[in-house]
Amino acid sequence: MGRGRKKGGRGGGGRGKQAKSDEYRTDLIEKADMKNERFFAYYKAQNILSEDEWDDFLEALRTPLPTTFRVAGSRQIAKSLNETIKDVHVPSLSNVTFEDQKLPPPVQLPWYPEGLAWQFNVPKKVLRKSPEFKKFHSFLVFETEVGNISRQEAVSMLPPLFLEVEPHHTVMDMCAAPGSKTAQLLEALHAQDTLTSTSIPSGVLVANDSDYKRTHLLIHQSARLPSPAFMVTNLDASNYPSIRLPTASSANKKEQLLFDRILCDVPCSGDGTIRKNIGIWKHWQPNDGNGLHGLQLRILQRAMKLLKPDGRIVYSTCSINPVENEAVIAAALESNPEYHLVDVSSNLPELKRRPGMSLWRPTADKSVSSTYETYEAFVAADPQAAALTKLTPGHWPPSNINELNLGRCMRIYPHLQDSGGFFVAVLERKPTEAKAAAQAREKKRTAENAEYFEPETKKPRIESEPENRDSSTPAPIDLTSDAGEIPASGEGGGGGPNASGNGSFKEMPYTFLSPRDPTLLSCISRLRLTPEFPSSNVLVRNPEGDVVRSMYLTNDLIKQIILANDFTKIRLNAAGTKVFTKQEGGKGVEAQYRILGEGLPVVLPYTDPQSIITGNMNVLRHLVMSHYPLCTSFEEAFRPVLDSLDLGCHVFRFPPGELDGASLAHDLLVPIWKSGVSVSLMVDKKAKNALSLRVFGKEVPPSIRDQKSKADGGEVAPAGELIESSDGGAEAEAEVEGEAMVLDDIAVSPEIERVVVQAL
Ligand SMILES: C[S@@+](CC[C@H](N)C(=O)[O-])C[C@H]1O[C@@H](n2cnc3c(N)ncnc32)[C@H](O)[C@@H]1O
């Protein structure tokens, strides 16, 4: 596990730790020190660029990287926030001068779809001292904190775009942590989400990383877009096991889950990040890439076995070294002739790129005094030294290089569009014969129809589309090992912790509740959910299937995966999204369940609209600015509404409105708790503060914000009142259910007025 990391590759612990040390701080290294003769000699020998571009390339490498960010979240949410950047922030930054210099405002990355990615380039002191940029910087920090903006290198945004994920796809992110690309994939899976509610895609996203700690970064990332279709595994991608699914014909027979889309963003030397990780100047040497080639190839080859016919793989690195790039692609194509490189030159036409290379000259010589055109020449030059290295013929271009279309790979160099260096290759697997025949028939039919119909006639719907996802030939898998252990539907997912003797895996099991489980039923009726709520997909995290504290919702596919696989074998760290949690009552009050802020968008489509209470801006302000406000303290017109509510959880809706300069632009839906004589907004301090800032333009007063169990300043928490904040509840849950990250840190984007949650 994590061999890539030990070698200090990108995403590797070595580089990651060093990145924190001073030697990696760009502001502490002089431009004159940004040199490395080995780097120059190696890349000159590779002929990566023409002689007249070399100086521009070096100049770009020595210049700090601009700041880039992506407006994140589901499409509708992102579009709304993007309008604010365009219409409010950019105009306010368009005529700013600092120390007599006019500063450039942020600009959209021209190639990013729908203009959702931005770049700006001002010195740090401007962000500290220019009032306009300071304000913009605070906006970015705030929105990043609540998950609406993702600080991400421009080039790192590319692989998910080329993967072209759709909501019905089965998707695997093989080396996913820390998860910036995972977030993009999740957004694509959730393309049908609306401003206030989350869709339940029929596909799945499996995010995997071999580093256990880093898988928690994935859980954190995904909390920006809670999804019943998301799961996290902790495995060596080069050896990723078969995930099994019941066959359509018999629940006792299993077939392998194959993927429509796989991202292999593999561990690499990371020399394309040299503008940011400036210490690379000092240490770079050719064996950084040489040593990673084998692991990179094994990961890609495993992905090739896990992909459906007609599926797509994107392989990417932030290295410009052909040994980590074209050499890996060439070797993988050699051993998997059913794959080909896809010509994506017409996709993202504004992206400046160079074709992949067909000639490169590896070396094992640290000082790069010689490089070799062929493996044979390398061995002949010094047989003894060659025997001691791990270089293989696969590090060199193969003899059939011209048949592989390596020019279809994409190389991004820093000077082309002021970015980092990057490599992307898009591979597709041939369809099965049956599928190819169906596609040919369809093509013929479409052509015939085209002749018959008038030109403006809508293109006929492709009949074979629905079959596409299922028509792959499942790879044979060994079902002998634990076929008998698979529990019946509605029961547990794979026995107790460490059920398979996998001693190092400490997660708790996933047990689906029966839809007739009395606690679940009472929860559904208390929360007034409609019969369409998928109650057979609710799970708890303990072997007994007891509803101890929280309930999670998965989609059908994740449920099948959990039921058909031993969760310790697939080292399943997270599945689905948490929707309900127990709210302990105070003295004399029975414990009840409430919808979590993060679960609300998922549950909302199943919430009886009649049960949603509509409030106004006055009510919202009182809820935000008070700590457990008494029902009697609300405006008179609203008191009867509060009095009529049962004790327990409710959903309040606040339509767009204005009040004393405060403004709510879109519907806001929040979970509320009614107790004996008061009501409370069930969002944590940070989220409440964020909501207050964005809607009312001021923070929640510290005297209110910092109260814990009892209100002060005249507001007394009555007997039987809630004394547990959502934070406290979640912490307690971590102990009960063995979860690594369950803090309910509910962040609200008032721009969007939708509750989103981050698990810290
Ligand atoms: C380049 S980083 C991935 C970055 C990530 N895709 C993103 O966009 O945030 C490479 C990741 O691969 C992981 N890794 C290293 N060796 C691995 C292996 N054999 N299997 C799976 N993951 C591995 C590292 O822990 C690291 O998180």
The ligand as an SDF file (V2000), in Angstrom:
LIG
                    3D

 27 29  0  0  0  0  0  0  0  0999 V2000
   -1.5780   12.4920   -7.5730 C   0  0  0  0  0  0  0  0  0  0  0  0
   -2.2960   12.0040   -6.1280 S   0  0  0  0  0  0  0  0  0  0  0  0
   -3.9750   11.9920   -6.5740 C   0  0  0  0  0  0  0  0  0  0  0  0
   -4.6030   13.3440   -6.6000 C   0  0  0  0  0  0  0  0  0  0  0  0
   -6.0950   13.2720   -6.6960 C   0  0  0  0  0  0  0  0  0  0  0  0
   -6.5280   12.5530   -7.8560 N   0  0  0  0  0  0  0  0  0  0  0  0
   -6.7270   14.6460   -6.6850 C   0  0  0  0  0  0  0  0  0  0  0  0
   -7.0620   15.1680   -7.7250 O   0  0  0  0  0  0  0  0  0  0  0  0
   -6.9250   15.2160   -5.6030 O   0  0  0  0  0  0  0  0  0  0  0  0
   -1.9070   10.3340   -6.0720 C   0  0  0  0  0  0  0  0  0  0  0  0
   -2.5850    9.5640   -4.9810 C   0  0  0  0  0  0  0  0  0  0  0  0
   -2.2900    8.2000   -5.2040 O   0  0  0  0  0  0  0  0  0  0  0  0
   -2.2420    7.5550   -3.9660 C   0  0  0  0  0  0  0  0  0  0  0  0
   -1.5590    6.2830   -4.2090 N   0  0  0  0  0  0  0  0  0  0  0  0
   -0.2340    6.0080   -4.2400 C   0  0  0  0  0  0  0  0  0  0  0  0
   -0.0430    4.7190   -4.5350 N   0  0  0  0  0  0  0  0  0  0  0  0
   -1.2640    4.1630   -4.7100 C   0  0  0  0  0  0  0  0  0  0  0  0
   -1.7360    2.8710   -5.0130 C   0  0  0  0  0  0  0  0  0  0  0  0
   -0.8910    1.8650   -5.2210 N   0  0  0  0  0  0  0  0  0  0  0  0
   -3.0650    2.6700   -5.0670 N   0  0  0  0  0  0  0  0  0  0  0  0
   -3.9450    3.6810   -4.8470 C   0  0  0  0  0  0  0  0  0  0  0  0
   -3.5520    4.9220   -4.5500 N   0  0  0  0  0  0  0  0  0  0  0  0
   -2.2320    5.1650   -4.4920 C   0  0  0  0  0  0  0  0  0  0  0  0
   -1.5440    8.5360   -3.0640 C   0  0  0  0  0  0  0  0  0  0  0  0
   -1.8600    8.2710   -1.7080 O   0  0  0  0  0  0  0  0  0  0  0  0
   -2.1070    9.8500   -3.5660 C   0  0  0  0  0  0  0  0  0  0  0  0
   -3.1960   10.2410   -2.7710 O   0  0  0  0  0  0  0  0  0  0  0  0
  1  2  1  0
  2  3  1  0
  2 10  1  0
  3  4  1  0
  4  5  1  0
  5  6  1  0
  5  7  1  0
  7  8  2  0
  7  9  1  0
 10 11  1  0
 11 12  1  0
 11 26  1  0
 12 13  1  0
 13 14  1  0
 13 24  1  0
 14 15  1  0
 14 23  1  0
 15 16  2  0
 16 17  1  0
 17 18  1  0
 17 23  2  0
 18 19  1  0
 18 20  2  0
 20 21  1  0
 21 22  2  0
 22 23  1  0
 24 25  1  0
 24 26  1  0
 26 27  1  0
M  CHG  2   2   1   9  -1
M  END
$$$$
